[in-house]
Amino acid sequence: MTAPALTIDGLETVYDALATALDQAGPGKTELFLVKLALLQANALADPELFQQQIASALQDL
Amino acid sequence: MHTPSTEARPSIYYPYEVFQPWLASAHPEQERKKVVIVGAGPAGMVTALELARHGVPCVVLAAELQLSQGSRAICFTRRSMEILQQVGVAERLSAIGLPWRFGNSFYRGQRVFRMEAPHDSDDRFFPITNVQQQFMEEYLHDACEANPLIDFRWGNKVTRVDQQDGHAVLEVDTPEGPYALESDWVVAADGGRSGIRSAMNLQMEGASYEGFFVIADIRIDLPHPTERLAFFDPEWNPGNTILMHREPLGIWRVDYQLPPGETPEEALRPESLKARIDAQLAMIGHAGTPWEMDWSSVYSARTLTLPEFVHGRVIFTGDAAHLLPIFGVRGANTAFQDAQSLGWHLAFVVKGLAGQTLLANHSAERVGAAREIIAESGKSTRFMAPPSRGFRLLRDAVLSLSLTQAFVRPLYHWRASRPHEYSHSMLNSPRDDNALFQAGPAHGAPPQNVRLDDDDHLLDHLGGGFDLLYFTHASALPEDVQSAVQAARARGTPLKVTAVGAAQPVAGADRTLPDAQGRLRERYGVPASDSLHPQAHGAAYLLRPDQHICARWLALDAAGLQAALAQALPR
């Protein structure tokens, strides 16, 4: 099975949108915003194991 | 010399009675006791009443001369009320208690979750009944005093327990000085700060949480119904949680979390209490409504249990055995289940109807229950009082999302105390028909109540020993089953037979419930008896003395009943 992935265009769109939203949330609310986003994404993903893998990936090379 | 206070505790709604101390000099020399219960709280008194119900005498030692201070436990679950019914105090509690089933969670002025606890039309009691612990203790104490098998001693404080070969010697201090008391068994029901547990140097396993909560009872006239109110991150107490419950007699419980770093002493200063309660009342739209303080205290959430409740001749129960957070009303409600379980297990060992293996089973079942409760209540606690930065961020994200996103709202759900199912108990019959049933309470499950008529429920008729529910249309129990019942009784096993489904009294049964509409049969998953299912005749359930199911059959025979009783009473 090939995992669905973003196109280059799509990735660039997400990149800009997330950066703009982080600026909009402001430094005091960045974490809250990101955790809310992560929960919404986890719900859309509907796969706790895959989400755990993504947590592991994100924890790498911090 | 033990000198308990003789001054009645202060309360604006409960008149404390100060009792006379029990003094050894006023009584003849004492023989060795069967059971001494240390502690006269809910766990100790329910254990005493259950033991007495099974014919085992006991001594109850209360260190103070009066009931405990403050409302303490106020929310009693349906199963707790069923257990209190078994020891004869549920009617009095129902008369004063406030039943309820709805809970509300608020964030930023919006109700983000409404919990509706199911209320089955077959149940006698509501999911929760609110009543102050003093009333519950008073009714239990009255029941103890009325029971000739219970020797209740006020003002008797245990200062030492020495375990010897096959018994224990207690040093009991009183207002005239100490005396020695020998007992075959000691029940340590001496509460969360158990002196016996400390003296025996027993370690509990689990977690303690850092956050402190103030718990305050006030008298105030508020127009809200009896429903649980939970407020998250309000403006007057940012990041923290507030809970409110209505109690009888115009009293409201207000619990609020303290900001990190504030000490309990600071939090309990009158001006601090007043400012915060005023702020909470203002937030719910009742600024300026007059109120009066009754009692306040501070607690922190802990999820701790002893890994073993039986230590030689000393058996721990209730808060002495485990410390559970109040989120989900785990303390007293777990203690009732502990005490009911201990009562019959210990009584059957004392009476020689089972070996000490039965006490090992009690410990295994109740430690298992405590661990299950710890796993569940840990989740509630981490949401109510986040223990770290990560948990706080997640909780705050859920609060924020809950205003618009339904999928996170179930996280507000209050996982209330529920009875543990002893699914893997060694007392469950290995060779019955448990797996063949499609419905009804399975191995180890608590009983399903069934409404038989107005003010008449199945559980009103059960308890005091083993109960056999036998489903039949016939005029008599089969002879071999009758013989097996009589043989069990001849060995001393208390066993009551309730026939279900016949219009006329069934010979060989102690009682017949006609069950004309088939409600009981249906709730217990017994197929209707017709030409296609002739096996439905003779289906049966065997309930332990705590009413949990230990065997069930689609067609009972004598050998099955004998095997199940032998399994439930290991030698």
Interface residues (C-beta under 8 A of the other chain):
Chain A: E31 L32 V35 K36 A38 L39 L40 N43
Chain B: L393 L394 D396 A397 V398 S400 L401 Q405 F407 V408
